[in-house]
Amino acid sequence: MKPALLLSLLLLPAFRLSAHDTWLQSTTPSVLPGEAVVLQLTSGNGFKGVESGPQPDRVIKSNLRIAGRTLSVMTGERTEKFLTFTGKPTAPGIAGFAVELKPRDLELKPELIEEYFEEIHAGASLRAEWEKVPVPRRWRERYIKSATTFVRVGEPAAADRTWAEPAGLSLEIVPQRDPTRLKAGDLLKVQLLMHGKPLPGLPLGFVADGERHHHVVTTDSNGFAEAPVDHPGRWLVHGTYLKRSAEKNLEWESVFSTLVVDVAAAP
C-alpha cells in the first residue's frame, strides 16, 4: 500500500508560525477495510481551525502502522490548506499515523514571547531562563514538530495494540487506552516519550476543537498524564519541550508534539 501525500501552504510570518501547534487529523474516525483514509496535517493558532500546511520537503518521517506492520507514506501534490495523506488499509486494525518535520530556525519578536509562553503552558523556570539571557536579549530558536493520530479500520482484533506502540518520533504522546473507543466523559491517559524514554515534568494541554479552555496536566515521574475528555468531538493533546541551546547563534531549542483523537457521544 502506498498512500499518496497532498499538500498546501499558506505562508505565515516565521515568528508567528513557531508558536502554532501542528497536528494531524482524520476526516473520519473510522473506515471499513479497503476504504480510503484521508488525513490532514495543518497548523493553527489554537485548536480552532486550519491555517496552513508545511512544505513537502520539510517532512523527514512519515509512516502508517496497522496490525503490527509499519508502512511508509509518499509525498504528492498541493492542496489549499493541508498536507494531506490518503491510503486504503486492506485489513482491519487500528491505524496509527505519524509525521515529523525537519528542524527549522526562527527569531521571535520580544512582544510575542509572553504569548508563546502561555501557548506552551510554560512554567516559572522557563521564564527565569529567559531573564538570564544577556541584554540586548534575542530569541533565536530551532524547533522540530511531530504529530500523530489514529483511525479505526473495521473491527480490530482484541489483541491489536498498535496504538500503544511508539512511532519513533523525537517527542511523542502515546495513548494508554484505545484512542478510537473514547466517549465523552472518559479519562484520556497518555505517556510522553522523548527519544523513546519517559519525559517527566512537562505540561500537556488537552483541548477540544474550537474551545479555549485547556486541561493542563504536568507529566509525572514516568511521563504519564491524564485528563477528562468532557464532550464529543475532536480533541488535541499537545506539549512543547523547550530548553536553552548551547549552539552558537541560538538561544533555544524546542520540540512540539501533538496527538489528535476523536471522542464519541456518551451512550
C-alpha positions in Angstrom: 0.0 0.0 0.0 1.4 3.4 -1.0 -0.7 6.3 0.4 -0.5 9.4 -1.6 0.5 12.7 0.0 -1.0 16.0 -1.0 -0.1 19.5 0.3 -0.9 23.1 0.5 0.9 26.1 2.0 -0.5 29.4 3.3 2.6 31.5 4.3 2.7 32.9 7.8 5.5 35.0 9.2 8.1 32.7 10.8 7.8 34.3 14.2 4.1 33.6 14.4 4.3 30.1 13.0 6.7 29.0 15.7 4.0 29.2 18.4 1.4 27.4 16.4 0.7 23.8 17.0 0.9 21.4 14.0 -1.5 18.5 14.1 -2.7 15.5 12.1 -6.4 15.0 11.8 -8.6 12.4 10.0 -11.6 13.4 8.0 -13.4 10.4 9.6 -12.8 8.4 12.8 -13.3 5.1 11.2 -13.4 3.3 7.8 -14.0 -0.2 6.5 -11.1 -2.2 5.2 -10.4 -1.1 1.6 -11.9 2.3 2.1 -9.8 5.4 1.8 -8.4 7.1 4.9 -7.8 10.8 4.4 -5.6 12.7 6.9 -4.7 16.4 7.0 -1.5 17.9 8.5 -2.1 21.5 9.4 -1.1 24.3 11.8 -3.2 26.9 13.6 -3.2 29.5 16.4 -5.0 27.3 18.9 -7.1 24.3 18.0 -9.8 26.3 16.3 -9.4 25.6 12.6 -6.8 25.1 9.9 -4.5 27.8 8.8 -1.5 26.3 6.9 0.4 23.1 6.0 4.1 22.7 5.8 6.1 22.4 2.6 6.6 18.7 1.5 10.4 18.8 1.7 10.1 19.5 5.5 8.7 16.0 6.1 11.6 13.8 7.4 9.5 10.9 8.8 6.0 9.7 8.0 4.5 6.3 8.5 1.4 4.3 8.8 1.2 1.5 11.4 -1.6 -1.1 11.4 -1.9 -4.6 12.9 1.8 -4.7 13.8 3.1 -3.5 10.4 4.8 -0.2 9.6 4.4 1.3 6.1 5.9 4.5 4.7 3.9 7.2 3.0 4.9 9.2 0.0 4.7 12.9 -0.9 2.4 14.2 -3.6 0.9 17.5 -4.9 -0.5 20.5 -3.1 -4.0 21.3 -1.8 -5.2 24.6 -0.4 -4.6 24.4 3.3 -3.4 20.9 4.2 -0.6 18.4 3.8 -3.0 15.5 3.1 -2.3 11.8 3.4 -4.5 9.2 1.8 -4.4 5.4 2.0 -6.5 2.3 1.8 -5.8 -0.2 4.6 -7.0 -3.6 3.4 -7.1 -5.4 6.7 -8.9 -4.5 10.0 -6.9 -2.8 12.7 -6.2 0.5 14.5 -4.2 2.6 12.0 -1.7 4.9 13.6 -0.3 7.8 11.5 2.8 9.7 12.5 4.7 12.6 10.9 7.8 14.5 11.9 9.1 17.7 10.3 12.8 18.6 9.9 14.3 21.3 12.2 13.6 24.9 11.3 15.1 28.2 12.7 13.3 31.4 13.6 13.7 34.6 15.6 10.8 35.6 17.8 9.9 39.2 18.4 10.1 40.3 22.1 6.4 41.4 22.2 5.3 37.8 21.3 7.4 35.9 23.9 4.8 36.0 26.7 2.1 34.8 24.3 4.4 32.0 23.3 4.9 31.0 26.9 1.2 31.0 27.5 0.5 28.8 24.4 3.0 26.1 25.5 1.9 26.4 29.2 5.4 27.4 30.3 6.3 27.4 34.0 8.3 29.9 36.1 11.6 28.1 35.4 11.4 28.8 31.6 10.6 32.5 32.2 13.5 32.7 34.6 15.8 31.2 31.9 14.7 33.9 29.6 15.5 36.6 32.1 19.1 35.2 32.2 19.7 35.8 28.5 22.2 38.7 28.2 20.8 42.1 27.2 20.1 43.0 24.5 18.1 39.8 24.5 17.3 37.9 21.3 15.1 34.8 20.9 16.5 32.6 18.3 15.1 29.1 18.3 15.4 25.8 16.4 12.3 23.8 16.5 11.0 20.3 15.4 7.3 19.4 15.1 5.8 15.9 15.3 2.2 14.7 15.2 0.1 11.5 15.5 -3.5 10.4 15.1 -5.4 7.1 14.8 -8.2 5.7 12.7 -10.3 2.6 13.3 -10.4 0.2 10.4 -13.2 -2.3 10.5 -13.3 -4.4 13.7 -9.7 -4.8 15.0 -8.7 -8.0 16.8 -8.9 -7.8 20.6 -5.1 -8.3 20.8 -4.4 -5.3 18.4 -2.4 -2.8 20.5 -0.7 -0.9 17.7 -2.0 2.3 19.3 0.2 1.6 22.3 3.4 1.2 20.3 5.6 4.4 19.9 6.2 5.5 16.3 9.8 6.6 17.0 9.3 10.4 16.9 11.6 12.8 18.7 8.8 13.7 21.1 5.7 11.6 21.2 2.4 11.5 23.0 1.3 7.8 23.3 -2.2 6.9 24.4 -2.6 4.4 27.2 -6.0 3.2 26.1 -7.6 2.5 22.7 -7.9 6.1 21.3 -10.6 5.0 18.8 -13.0 4.0 21.6 -13.2 7.2 23.6 -16.6 8.6 24.7 -17.5 11.9 26.3 -16.7 11.8 30.0 -13.8 9.3 29.7 -10.4 9.9 31.1 -7.6 10.0 28.5 -4.3 8.9 29.8 -1.2 9.3 27.8 2.6 8.9 28.2 5.1 11.4 26.9 8.2 10.0 25.4 11.3 11.8 24.3 13.5 9.7 22.0 11.6 6.7 23.4 12.1 7.5 27.1 9.5 8.8 29.5 9.7 12.6 29.9 8.6 13.9 33.3 7.7 17.4 34.4 6.3 18.7 31.1 2.9 20.4 30.9 0.4 18.9 28.4 -2.7 20.7 27.3 -5.9 18.8 26.5 -8.4 20.9 24.5 -11.5 20.3 22.4 -11.9 21.6 18.8 -12.9 25.2 18.9 -12.6 25.6 22.7 -10.3 27.9 24.6 -10.2 26.1 27.9 -7.4 23.7 28.3 -7.0 20.9 30.9 -3.3 21.4 31.7 -1.6 18.4 33.4 2.1 18.0 34.1 3.6 14.6 33.3 4.6 12.6 36.4 7.9 10.8 37.0 7.1 8.2 34.4 5.9 10.6 31.8 2.2 9.9 32.4 -0.7 12.5 32.4 -4.4 12.2 32.2 -7.4 14.5 31.8 -11.1 14.1 31.1 -12.4 14.5 27.5 -15.6 16.3 28.6 -17.7 16.2 25.4 -17.8 14.6 22.0 -15.8 15.9 19.1 -12.1 16.2 18.1 -9.6 16.7 20.9 -5.9 17.8 20.8 -3.3 16.8 23.3 -0.2 19.0 22.9 3.2 19.6 24.6 6.3 21.6 23.8 9.8 20.7 25.2 11.8 23.9 25.3 15.3 24.3 26.5 18.3 26.7 26.3 20.6 25.9 23.4 24.4 25.6 23.7 24.8 26.2 20.0 26.2 29.4 18.6 23.6 31.9 17.3 20.8 30.1 19.1 19.2 30.8 22.5 16.6 28.0 22.4 15.8 24.5 21.0 12.3 23.0 21.1 10.3 20.0 20.1 6.5 20.3 19.6 4.3 17.2 19.8 0.6 16.7 19.2 -2.0 13.8 19.4 -5.5 14.2 17.9 -8.3 11.8 19.0 -12.0 11.7 18.1 -14.4 11.4 21.1 -17.9 9.8 20.5 -21.0 10.9 22.3 -21.8 9.1 25.6 -24.4 6.3 25.2 
